[in-house]
Amino acid sequence: MKRVAIAIALLAILLPLAASAAGRAGLRITDRSPLAVRGTGFRPLERVTVTAFEPQGSLVRRAVATRAGAFTVRFAASAEWCNGVREIRAVGRAGSRAMVWALPARAECAAP
């Protein structure tokens, strides 16, 4: 009976930790020149397609998430932050999805 109580106590402690570690996929901008984004919460080793949408079209990069479910993608210097990129999406082959709106602050895009 004591072993059952210990096992239940351990499950009560470990299950919430495992659930929070396998949280939702997220995406955030880490650098604006050149544009770079970091994804977290994706499935381990999941293949991910990251798309930055511009008025003229879209820029696509591919990555593989680490065992921890993270990746970083850098776009070429042609990804003009102030002239177009407004939305970035990441879609994993295992079904993970994340999106971030890329709206620059007015001060960042003021004419020199």
N, C-alpha and C positions, 0 to 999 in steps of 0.2 A: 504494500500500500504506500510505503514511503517513496519507493521508486516512481510510482505513478504520479504522486504529488510533485516530485522533483521534475519529472518530464513535462507535466502540465505547466509548471512555473517557468521552465526554460522556453517552452513554446510561446507562452504569453509575453516573454521578453523579446524573443528573436523574431517572431512574425511581424510585428510593427516595424522593426528595423529593416527586414527584408523588403517589406512593402514600400518603405520610403526610399530605399536604394534603387528600386525598380520603378521610380517615378516617371512622370510624363516626360516626353521628349521636349527639349527646349532649344532655342536658338538665340544667340545674341551677337551683336556687332562688337568685335574686339579692336578693329583698326579701320580708319576711314580712308587712308591713303597709303598704299592701295587697299581697297576694301577687303576685309577679312572677317569671317564669322566663325563662331565656335558652337558646336552642337553638343548637347549632353542629354543623357537619359535615353539614348537609342539602345537597341539590342546589341549585345556583344558581337563584334565582328560583322555587323550588318553593313551591307553596301548601301551607300547613301548618295542620292543625286541632289545637288544644291543648285538652285536656279535664282539668279538675280534678274528681276524684270526691269527693263528700261523702256522709255517710249519708242525707241528705234528697234527693239527686239528683246532678246534675253541672252544672258551669259550663263553657261552651264559648267559646273565642276563636279567631279565625282570623288568620293572618299570612302574609306572603310573605317568604321568605328573601332575603337580599341576594345579590349576586353572589359573595360569599365563603361563602354558605351559613349565615348566622347570622340570628337574629331575637330580639326581646324581646317578651313579652306580659305585660300587667298585667291582673289581675282586679279587679273592683269590691270595695269595702270589705266587701261581704257575704260574701266568701270568708274565713270565720273560720278562722284558722290553728289555734287551739287547740280549736275546737269541731267540727272535721269533716274538713277537707281532709287526705287521707291518701295519695293517689296522683295523679300528674299524667302524662298521656301526650301525646305529640306524634306525629302521623301525617301524612306528606307525600303528596301525590298521585303523586309519582314513586316511592314505595315506601320512603322513609326513615322510620325509626321510632326513638323514644327514650322512656324512661320514668324517672321518679324517684319514690322513695317519700318522702313528706313527713311524717316523724314528728318532732314537736316535742320538744325537751328538756323535762324536768319543770320546770326552773327558769323556762322561758319561759312556762309556763302555770299557774304557781302563783297562787293567789288573792291579790288585793292586801290 
